[in-house]
Amino acid sequence: MAATQTSSRARTYALYTGAPRQLACEIVAGLPRDTPVIPAPAHHAQLLLESEAFYWVLSSQRDFFEFPFGIRYVQPTAEGIRLHLESNASLDSLLAGILPARVCVGTGDDEIHGLNGCRITARSEHGIELRRLGQPTSIQLTGPSRRAFHKAEATLAERIRDHKGEASWLAGDTWTAHERRWEDERQPLPYESTWREAAWLPSGLLRRLGLLHTVAVPQVVTGHQSRLGEWWILELDHYSDTGLRRTELVQALTDPENGLPLELRGHRDLTADGGLGVVLLKSPDATATLQLRYDRFDYPVKAERAEMFAAIRRRISVLTGEAPFPAIPGCSPTG
């Protein structure tokens, strides 16, 4: 009975995180039986950091990868989270998004880009660990080699300096003047009360990122936030000849045990064939809203993308079937 329960929990862990089955079995075997398979952050500071990280993932990952955002799987714990990157290319993209730096914007002013006050506090053969100064936080990036991390970091720092910026993460155990000013003037989004109340949603999505390829079948996912983090929008682009698997994704996201405190409030097909539309999920306490926008579009397969698109096709082909979407009379997906 215990072995059956462990196997079931391992399947759930792999489904939500995207982790390989063997790793899922090892992790679940070490969890107390009465603890959640997908834990929430133990510290509010960690939750806020993950909400920011998800924001920068959405803002920076605009390239095609085999897995959504170039993240093969995640490993959430109460103390932190590990993102396992699929390639050197996804490493380059993610580091450029989350490492803190002073950058010049179009107005001629400077602003902080990335996770303000974060530093690389540990390095291994296949990854790094980021922590925010003075806080009990942790985000680990793993996958590529130590050499790949070193090269990506050096290239990014050089590019920032070439544009008259400052690679803030290299400042050691102290805040840079620009970081401190940015912090003191309460520029970071997580200081906004609306963002803080809704931060559980982006953090929870980051911890369940595997669902975007273990349950859903988009070829690429992009997105953004609005209303100071109260609304989060995921845009899922599908091939024209594949299903959408909206029901399966919504069921996993709203699962009472392993999902998030979200309720399906509405959906609408915007084309006659049902290939374009939106799904609306809201929290019962009205602190946060998730909108899933789905579309079918075949991107041109250029020679340099052929191998990547073939890998995406193989990933999608593993999932088959599509349940009908339930009717919800009187509900609108737009508000």
Backbone hydrogen bonds, N-H to C=O, Kabsch-Sander energy under -0.5 kcal/mol:
donor,donor_aa,acceptor,acceptor_aa,energy
5,Q,1,M,-2.3
6,T,2,A,-2.5
7,S,3,A,-2.3
8,S,4,T,-2.2
9,R,5,Q,-2.5
10,A,6,T,-2.3
11,R,7,S,-2.0
12,T,8,S,-2.0
13,Y,9,R,-2.6
14,A,10,A,-2.6
15,L,11,R,-2.2
16,Y,12,T,-2.3
17,T,13,Y,-2.4
18,G,14,A,-2.1
24,A,20,P,-2.5
25,C,21,R,-2.5
26,E,22,Q,-2.0
27,I,23,L,-2.5
28,V,24,A,-2.6
29,A,25,C,-2.1
30,G,26,E,-0.8
30,G,27,I,-0.8
31,L,28,V,-1.6
35,T,32,P,-1.8
42,A,78,A,-3.4
43,H,78,A,-0.5
46,Q,43,H,-0.5
47,L,43,H,-1.7
48,L,44,H,-2.5
49,L,45,A,-2.1
50,E,46,Q,-2.5
51,S,47,L,-1.9
52,E,48,L,-2.0
53,A,49,L,-2.6
54,F,50,E,-2.5
55,Y,51,S,-1.6
56,W,52,E,-2.3
57,V,53,A,-2.3
58,L,54,F,-2.4
59,S,55,Y,-1.8
60,S,56,W,-2.0
61,Q,57,V,-2.2
62,R,60,S,-1.5
70,G,67,F,-2.8
71,I,68,P,-1.5
72,R,70,G,-0.6
72,R,84,H,-2.1
73,Y,84,H,-1.2
74,V,17,T,-1.6
75,Q,82,R,-2.4
77,T,80,G,-3.0
81,I,138,S,-1.4
82,R,75,Q,-1.5
83,L,140,Q,-3.4
84,H,73,Y,-2.9
84,H,82,R,-0.6
85,L,83,L,-0.8
85,L,142,T,-3.2
86,E,70,G,-2.4
91,L,87,S,-1.6
92,D,88,N,-2.5
93,S,89,A,-1.9
94,L,90,S,-2.4
95,L,91,L,-2.7
96,A,92,D,-1.7
97,G,93,S,-0.9
98,I,94,L,-2.3
99,L,95,L,-2.2
101,A,113,H,-2.1
102,R,166,E,-2.7
103,V,101,A,-0.6
103,V,111,E,-2.8
105,V,109,D,-2.6
108,G,105,V,-2.2
111,E,103,V,-2.2
113,H,101,A,-3.1
113,H,111,E,-0.5
115,L,98,I,-2.9
116,N,114,G,-1.2
118,C,115,L,-2.0
119,R,131,R,-2.5
120,I,169,W,-0.5
121,T,119,R,-0.8
121,T,129,E,-2.5
122,A,129,E,-1.0
124,S,127,G,-2.7
127,G,124,S,-0.8
128,I,141,L,-2.0
129,E,122,A,-2.2
130,L,139,I,-3.0
131,R,119,R,-2.1
133,L,117,G,-2.6
135,Q,132,R,-2.1
137,T,135,Q,-1.9
139,I,130,L,-2.1
140,Q,81,I,-2.8
141,L,128,I,-2.4
142,T,83,L,-2.5
143,G,126,H,-1.6
146,R,125,E,-1.5
149,F,145,S,-2.2
150,H,146,R,-2.6
151,K,147,R,-2.6
152,A,148,A,-2.5
153,E,149,F,-2.5
154,A,150,H,-2.5
155,T,151,K,-2.5
156,L,152,A,-2.1
157,A,153,E,-2.5
158,E,154,A,-2.3
159,R,155,T,-2.2
160,I,156,L,-2.3
161,R,157,A,-2.3
162,D,158,E,-2.3
163,H,159,R,-1.0
164,K,161,R,-1.9
165,G,160,I,-2.7
166,E,102,R,-1.9
168,S,166,E,-1.5
169,W,100,P,-1.4
170,L,167,A,-1.8
171,A,168,S,-2.0
180,R,176,T,-2.7
181,R,177,A,-2.3
182,W,178,H,-2.6
183,E,179,E,-2.6
184,D,180,R,-3.1
185,E,181,R,-2.2
186,R,183,E,-1.5
187,Q,182,W,-2.2
191,Y,188,P,-1.9
192,E,189,L,-2.7
196,R,192,E,-2.5
197,E,193,S,-2.2
198,A,194,T,-1.3
199,A,195,W,-1.0
199,A,196,R,-0.5
201,L,198,A,-2.0
203,S,199,A,-2.0
204,G,200,W,-2.3
205,L,201,L,-2.5
206,L,202,P,-2.3
207,R,203,S,-2.0
208,R,204,G,-0.6
208,R,205,L,-0.9
209,L,206,L,-1.2
210,G,16,Y,-1.3
211,L,16,Y,-0.9
211,L,208,R,-1.7
212,L,209,L,-1.7
213,H,210,G,-2.3
214,T,210,G,-2.5
215,V,211,L,-1.4
216,A,211,L,-2.5
217,V,244,L,-0.5
219,Q,237,D,-2.9
220,V,237,D,-1.4
222,T,235,E,-2.2
224,H,233,I,-1.8
226,S,231,W,-2.4
230,E,226,S,-0.6
230,E,227,R,-1.3
231,W,226,S,-2.2
232,W,289,T,-2.2
233,I,224,H,-3.1
234,L,291,Q,-2.5
235,E,222,T,-2.8
236,L,234,L,-0.6
236,L,293,R,-3.3
237,D,220,V,-2.4
237,D,235,E,-0.7
238,H,295,D,-3.0
242,T,239,Y,-1.2
249,L,245,R,-1.6
250,V,246,R,-2.8
251,Q,247,T,-2.7
252,A,248,E,-1.8
253,L,249,L,-2.5
254,T,250,V,-2.1
255,D,252,A,-0.7
259,G,255,D,-1.9
260,L,253,L,-3.5
262,L,260,L,-2.9
263,E,282,K,-2.8
265,R,263,E,-0.5
265,R,280,L,-2.7
266,G,280,L,-1.3
268,R,278,V,-2.5
270,L,276,L,-4.1
271,T,276,L,-0.9
274,G,271,T,-1.7
277,G,294,Y,-2.2
278,V,268,R,-2.1
279,V,292,L,-2.2
280,L,266,G,-3.4
281,L,290,L,-2.7
282,K,263,E,-2.4
283,S,288,A,-2.1
286,A,283,S,-1.9
289,T,230,E,-2.5
290,L,281,L,-3.1
291,Q,232,W,-2.7
292,L,279,V,-2.5
292,L,290,L,-0.5
293,R,234,L,-3.1
293,R,291,Q,-0.6
294,Y,277,G,-2.3
294,Y,292,L,-0.6
295,D,236,L,-1.9
297,F,238,H,-3.0
297,F,295,D,-0.5
299,Y,297,F,-0.8
302,K,300,P,-1.2
305,R,302,K,-1.6
306,A,302,K,-1.0
306,A,303,A,-0.8
309,F,305,R,-2.9
310,A,306,A,-2.1
311,A,307,E,-1.8
312,I,308,M,-2.3
313,R,309,F,-2.4
314,R,310,A,-2.1
315,R,311,A,-2.2
316,I,312,I,-2.4
317,S,313,R,-2.2
318,V,314,R,-0.7
318,V,315,R,-0.9
319,L,316,I,-1.4
331,C,328,I,-1.4
335,G,332,S,-0.6
